[in-house]
Amino acid sequence: MENNKQLSYRNKIILAPMVKINTLPMRLLALDYGADIVYTEELIDYKLLNCHRKVNDTLNSVDFIDKSDGTVVFRTCPREKPFVVLQIGTNDPSRAAMVAKLVEYDVAGIDINMGCPKGFSLKGGMGAALLNQSDKACAILSAVISTVSIPVTCKIRILRDINETVSLCKKLAATGIAAIGIHGRRIHERPIHENRNNVIKAVSEALEIPVIANGGSKDIKVYEDIEKFKIVTGCSSVMIARSAEKNCSIFKRDGKLEVPAVIRDYLHHAINYDSVAANTKYCVQNMMGNVHETELGRTFLETSTLQEICDLWQLGDYCREKQKKMNMLRFEERDLACNDQKRIKPNPVDETQDDINSLKCMYIRSLYPMPEDLPKTKLLNWAKTHRKPLPKYHTEQFEKLFKSIVTFDNKKYSSLFWEKNKRCAEQGSAIVCLYFLNVYDMEYLKINGILG
């Protein structure tokens, strides 16, 4: 299904791309508060090309899932489709084009990151490294533009010389991009340095395509400041990063909300879209600022699960109920998958054997925010503590489903659920083993929705 309407970049207020911040909950929050366009965080081309696309009926979302470890690299939903721009980190025209084609019908636009000053981007020839390779930058843009039907843009930082910056922007614009975003600082400058609005204005006056001004968060405290920044830079649109990171209601035309209210609104989206606890905590911590200065902040720093975070903002019951419903739907989906494979082929791993201890339980990644919490890690540590032989895993695959048996202390354990990858299958078998070792009890499995 193609996008019916091309995204316009004129007279817009935009949520700028921010690493680890611009996941789906924050993008939806920005749209709720009045943002016209929302960018994803920078997503690296290699990472996306290692993903498979899956329609997630449980969340009513589209997920791009890493084939190697099952993590969600990019999640989107129908609500944001007309307004979301996916930003690609790349240094190669063909890879950039393949990524753009992969996501074309799930987003409204594609942006090529040519402004990230971080070391990993520069060393990989991505981000701001492309500013010194204008031919390659243009080749990337041209390759993506010729591949997809949706608008393509790029985001840059300014160069040392104003004329050099204008010249580069003219060259990039000639590729046919729909707009160009400009952060008014040089590659090695940080927020403490002045944002050179005069350079953005010079580019705005020189180009016919929309110019999106970025870097003014230090002076954008209330909504009215957005228009002031737009006038000073002479730009078509304004892109906001740090001001939105601290209080996303900066997009509200009728005034900002207090931070606790913004956090609650954000957490609703995090719950509804099963956000990873670590990412949710990172975003909330940035909103709270100096968390060590309050009792709430200090308590917050001790949290490790989404439920614990939500409890602090009186959303714990909502979170538990929502996760319970999600897990029930996941169980039903997994049951159907199991039944389908059984109709096609006998169970490669026969958990009905007398010597295999089995439970119908499912591995839910979000329940284990810390590496040491993972069932396999917990089982390994238990074995070392009790001076037992280390567990051994045997996993078999049928089509896209996996089932594992763990052998530990001369006994075998397996989950009755087929998992989406080998790692999840091994974690599932470790859960069963830990239950029979009395590390996990039945109440823990039921409360957390692990047991089917």
N, C-alpha and C positions, 0 to 999 in steps of 0.2 A: 504494500500500500504506500503510495507516494505522498509526500507532503503537498498539500493543495495550495498553500500560500507561502511565498518567499518571505523570509525574515527581513524586516527593515531595521537599519542601524541608525536612522535619523531620529533625533529628539527622544532618545532612550536613556533610562537610568539602569545601569547594569551591575550585577554582582560579578566582581573580578575573580579570576581563577586563583585559588589559594590551596597549597598542598595540605592534605589531610582535613581541610575545612569544608571544601565544596563537594561533599558527598550529598546524596539525595535529600536527607533531612534538612540540611542548611539551604539547599537550592529551593526546596518547597517553602521553607520559612520566608525566604526573600520574596518569593512570588506572592505569598500571603500578605506581606507588608507593602507591596507595591512596586517591586522591581519589574522592569519590562523584559529583561533578558537575564539569564543566569548561565554562567560558564561552569563547566566541571573543573575539578583540579586537573593538573597536567597528567595525562596518561601516556606512558611510554609505548611506542609502536610495537616493540617486541612483546611486551606484556599482553597487549590486546590481541595480537596475532596468535598468541598461545591460548586464546579463549574460545569457548563455544557458546553460542547464543541460546538462551533458554527462556521460554515464557513461564513465569512463575505465577501459577494460578492462585497459590496460597496468599501471595502479597499483591496480586494484580500488578505485577511489575515485569520488566524484561531484564534479565540478568546476563552479563557476560562473565563466564566462570572460567577460572584458570584450570586448564586440563591437568596440570601437574599436581595441584594440591587442593582443588575444589573451592578455593576462596573466590568471593565475588569481587571482580576487578572494577566493574562498572554496573550500577543499577539505575534504571530509569523507570518512568511510569507515564501513563497517558496524560496526567495532569500537567506535566512539564514539557511534553513533547513539542508543542509549538514555540517554546521559548528557550530551550536548552541548547547550548553550544558546547560541543566536545572539543577540548583542547588536546592536541597531540604533541608529544615530545618526540622529535625525530631528527635524523640527519641524512635521511635517504628518501629520494622521490618515490621509488617503487613501493617501499614499505608504507610510507605515508598514504599513498593512493590505495593500497590494499586495506589499511585500517579504515579510511574514509568510506570505502565501499562496504566494509563490514557493518558499519553503524549507520549508514546513510538514511535508512528509513525509520530509525529510532530517535533521531535528533533533528533539530531545526537548522543547525549550521556546524561547520568545522573551523577550528582555529589552529594555526600552527604557532607554537611557542618559539619566539625568537628573542625573548627578553629575560628568561630566567638566568640569574647571575650565580646560582649555586654551583659548587665545585663539580658535583656529579654530572650536571648538564654540560658544563664547559669541557670537562675531560672527555665526554662522550660525543663532542661535536654538535651538541644540541643547544637549545635555548639561545642565550646571547652570543654563543660562539658563531652562530650563523650570521651575525651582523658584520663579521669580517670576511664572510664568504657569500657575497651578494649573488653571485651566479648560481651557487648551489641553492640558496634561499629561494631564488626565483624559479629554479627547476622544480623544487618541492611544491611550491604553490601552483605552478602550471600543471604538474602531474595530477594533483588533487582536483583542481578545477576541471580538468578534462575528463575526470573519472566519475564525478558525482553531479547531481542536479541541484543540490542545495548550496547556499552561499558559503564561500570560503573567505576567511580573514586571517590576519596574522597580528601578533602583538610584539612590539619591540621596546627597547630602551634607546635613549638618545645617544649619539656619538659625541666625541669631544668638540666637534665643530658644527655650528648651526647649519651652515651650507651643505656640509657633508651629510647631515641628517636629512635635510630636505631632498637632497639628490638621491639618497638611498630610498626614501619613501616614494619618490616619483618612479623609481625603477621597480619597486615592489608593486605599486599601484598599476603599472603597465601590464602586469600578468593577468589582470582581470578580477582581482579580489574585490569583495563587496564593501570592505571597510578595513581600516587599520587602527589598531589600538596603540597608544604611545604612553609609556611611563616616562615621566620627565626627569629621570635620573640616569646617570651613566652606569656602566656595568658594575663598577666596584663601589658605588655609593649605596648608602643605606638610608632608612627613614629619617635619621638625624640630619641628613643633608637636605639642602634646598631643592624643591621640585621646580625645574626650570620651565615655568609656564610659558615663557616667551618663545621657547623652541617649539612647544606644541602649537602655539598660535601661528608661528611661521609655517609649519607644515599644514595646518588647517587652511591657511590662505593660499597655499601653493597647490593643493590637491582638489579635485572635483568629487572624489569619493568621500564618504563620511569618515571623519577622524574622531576616535574615541579617546578622551583624555583620562589619564590615570596617574595616581601618585599624590593626590591632593588630600588624603585622609587627615593629615595633620591640621588642616584648616576646615575640614568638614565635620562640624560638631552637631548641627541640626539640619533639617531638610532644606531650609532656605540657603544654606551654604553650598548646596549642590549647584544651584543656579548661578551663584556668584563664581564658582569655579568654572562653570561652563562659559560664562561671559569673559572671564579673564583669559581663558585659553582659546576662545573663538571656535571651539570644537562643535561637532554635531551632537555628541552624546558624552555622558560621563560614566566612568567605570570606577566602582568603589570596592576597596579591599579591606584595609584594617579597621576603618570605622564600622563596617558591616560585621567584621569578625567579632568586635567587642560588643556591638549592639545592633543586631540586624534590623531593628525597627527604625533605623535611620532612613529607610525607604518610605516610611509612613508620612504622607503629606500633612496629616493632622497632628504630627508630633510624636516624639519617641516614647516608648514604654520604659518602665523600670526594668532593670536587668532580670530580677526574679520572674517577672511575667514572661519575658522573652525566653528564658530557660525552660519554663513550663511548656510554652508553645513549641519550642524546639524538641523537647522530650516526647511530646505527642507524636511528632513525625518519626522520631527515632524508634519509638515503640511500634508504630504502625508498619514500619519498613524493616523491622528486625535488625536495627543497626548494631554493629559490633561494639561491645562495651568500651574497648580501648579508644576507639575513634570518638564515641560519644563523650567520654570523659575528657578527651583532649579538647573538643570543641567547647564544652561547658567550662572547663578550666580557663580557656581564653576569654570567655564572657565574664567570669568572676573576677579576673584580675589577680590581685594580691590575696590569694586564697588563705594564706597562712595567718592573716590578720583577724579572722573571725572563727568562732567555734564551728559554724556551718562549713566553712572552708576546710578546716582541719579534719572534720569528720568526712567530708567529701573525698579528701585525698586518700582515705583508707578504703574507699569502695573499690570493688573489682568486677562487679556484674552490673548489667543494665538495671536489674531489679533494685539493687542496693542504691544506685544513683537515683532512681525514680522515687524510692521511699523518702528521700530527703526533700522532695518537692511535692509530697502528697499524691504521687501518681503510682505508688507501688501496687495497689489493688488493680488499677487499670492495666498495668504492665503484666501482672501475673495472669489476669484473665485473658488478655490478648495473646500472650505467649502460649497459654494452654490451648486456645482455639487454633493457633497456628500449628502447634505440634500435633493436634488431632488430625488436621488436614494433611500434614506431612505423613503421618502414619497411614492414612487412607491411600495416599498417593503411592507410598512405598509398598503397601499390601498389594495394590493393583499390579505394580511392577513385578513383585514376587510371583503372583499368580500367573501373570503372562509368561514369565520364563519357565515356570513349572509345567505349563501346558505344552511348551515347545520342547523341553529337554529335562530329563530327570536331574534332581539336585546334584551338582558336582560335589558339593560338600554336604554329606548326609548327617545333618544335626540330630536325626532321630536315633542314631546309634547309641547303644547303652553306655558307651564309654565317653560320650560327649555331653558335658553339662551346658544346657542351653537356656536362654531367656529371650523373649521377644522385646528387645530394647534397641533404641536408635541413638547414634552418636550425634549430638547437637553441638556444633563448634562454639557457638556463642556462650555456652555454659563454662567454658574453660579459657578465660581471658589471659592467664599467665602460662608460660611454657611448663612450669612445674605442676600445674593443675591437670594437664592432659592425662587421660587414663593410662596410656602406654608409659609415660614418665613415672606416674604414681606406682604402677605395677613394677617397673624396673627398680625404683627406689625401695619398694617393699621387699623385693627379692634380695637386694644387697643388705638391707637392714637385718633380715632374718637368715642371711647366709644360705640362700637357696640358689640353685642353678638359674641362669637368666632365662626369661621366657623366649620361646621360639614361635614364629608366626608362619603359617602356611595359608596362602591366599589363592583363590581361584576366581576366574573371570568368566562370565557369560554375557556376550554382547557388551552392554554398557554398565553392567552390574557386577559387584564384587562381594565375595563372602570369605571370611577368614576364620581359621582355627588357631588359637594360641595354646601351645603345650607348656604347662608350667607345673613343676614338682610332680611329674609323671601323670598329670591329668590334663584333659582337653576341655576347652571352653569355646563357645561360639554363640554369636547372636543369630536369631532367626531372621533378622532383616538383611536384605541385600543393600549394600551401600553404593554410592555414586563413584567412588574411587577406592584404590587399594589402601590408602592411608586411613580413610574413614572406616573401612571394613576392619582394619587392625585395631583401631580405637574401640570399635564396637565390641570386638571379642575381649579386649582388655577390661571393658566395663563389666562384662559377664563374669570374668575371672575375679575381679575385685569384689563383686557382690558375694560370690561363694567364699571369698576369703574374709568376709564380714567387714571390709573396708567401706563399701557402700551398703546401706540397708534399703529395704523395700520402700520405706517412707521417702528417702532421698530420691529414688528412681521415680516414684509416682509424682511427688511434688514438682519435680523439674521436667515432667513430661517425657522422661526417657523410656519408661516402660509402656508397652502397648497392650 
